[in-house]
Amino acid sequence: MSSPRRVSPQWRRLLWVSAGSVAVVIGLWLTVTPGTAERELQLALSGTAALGAALSTRWPLAGAALAGTATAAAWLLGLTADPFLLASVGVFRYAEGRGARRFPVWFAAAGAILVCVMLFFGDAGNPTFAPRARGAFLGAVVLTTAWVLAVRTRQARDQAGARARADERLRLARDVHDVLAHSLGAIGVSAGVAAHLTALGEPDLRSTLHDVERQARDSLAELQDLLHRERDPARSPAAPPLHALLTELADTAERSGLRTTVSCPPEAEHLPAALRTTVHRIAQEAVTNAIRHAKATTLSIDVARTGTEVHLTVRDNGPGTARTAECGPEQHSRPGHGLTGMRERAELLGGQLTHTNTGQGFSVHARLPLALAEDPT
């Protein structure tokens, strides 16, 4: 069974404008009752104005000119009460696409010229002068409002798009930083050990090189998966279990000389995907910092889930004296990109990240609420 065809946005917009134009014609044109001889002219002008509004969805300038001319002629003849609503469709569409300023000078000049023409050439003693003056003033207000709203709409859309692009670049940069910092940190430690141990035998050297090769391949594969998810999120492979990811981090820390323990309860595997990814990335960056800066001998990764929150704690027993560039003592710390990225990840889910450097160990604690990370159903 074939699915029903969806109406394109352009045709949907045309249908809405057409329906609105019919309502305006009925309510603000046909309710004005001229003489019998002028009824046909009224119908012709109202049809022309409605046609201009419909054309505005595709050709805004031409549609606005056609609808505005027909409406102005009808006002001069007393055949309409439309305050240029049909003409405002084209003004809105044009300003939405090309309007650069909210209050253009030429728009104000046109309104001033219209007022002057009415004051100097209008017959103030004519009974129709006051209604027509009010109609012209109201029409200027309607057209100006349409322009201003259109420009504000476009500016808001552009700003939202710029923010979305900036957020996307920041998120991608954060993911790439986490992947590369972790793998390159582990590779640097392994290569440094091999370079500084003069008594390292050939089997140990080959084992170290194999570790470096495997870490580089794993990093490349993770980057490829990351880029694949960016291009086609629907076809991205399922993420491994959280315990497996944390165990892999622990294995990397073990190869760097840290005795590492992992505590991850089974219920953590049922966390929302966004929350599991955040826990993994924060733990990955914390382990990377421990490998690069801690000068520690032990490391622990603990995940705990309560009724409403998930807690992640990564703790080492290093003195912390060599990591001032990244962390520093807590009272004098200036967080680097790693801690900043971890904090941003936690705050994106409405959580909080704290770190403590006592000189006898460094710990990172993330508190993540479950409510904001639930997968949509």
Buried (B, 14 or more C-beta within 10 A) or exposed (E): EEEEEEEEEEEEBBEEBBEBBEEBBEEBBEEBEBEEEBEEBBBEBBBBBBBBBBBBBEBBBBBBBBBBBBBBBBBEBBBBBBBBBBBBBBBBBBBBEEBEEBEBEEBEEBBEEBBEEBEEEBEEEEEBEEEBBEBBBBBBEBBBEBBBBBBBBBEEEEEEEEEEEEEEEEBEEBBBBBBBBBBBBBBBBBBEBBEEEEEBEEEEEEBBEEBBEEBBEBBEEBBEBBEEBEEEEEEEEEBEBBBEBBBBBBEBBEBBEBEBEBEBEEEBEEBBEBBBBBBBBBBBBBBBBBBBBBBBEBBBBBBBBEEEBBBBBBBBBBBBEEBBEBBBBBEEBEBBBBBEBBBEBBEBBEBBBEBBBEEEBBBBBBBBBBEEBEEEE
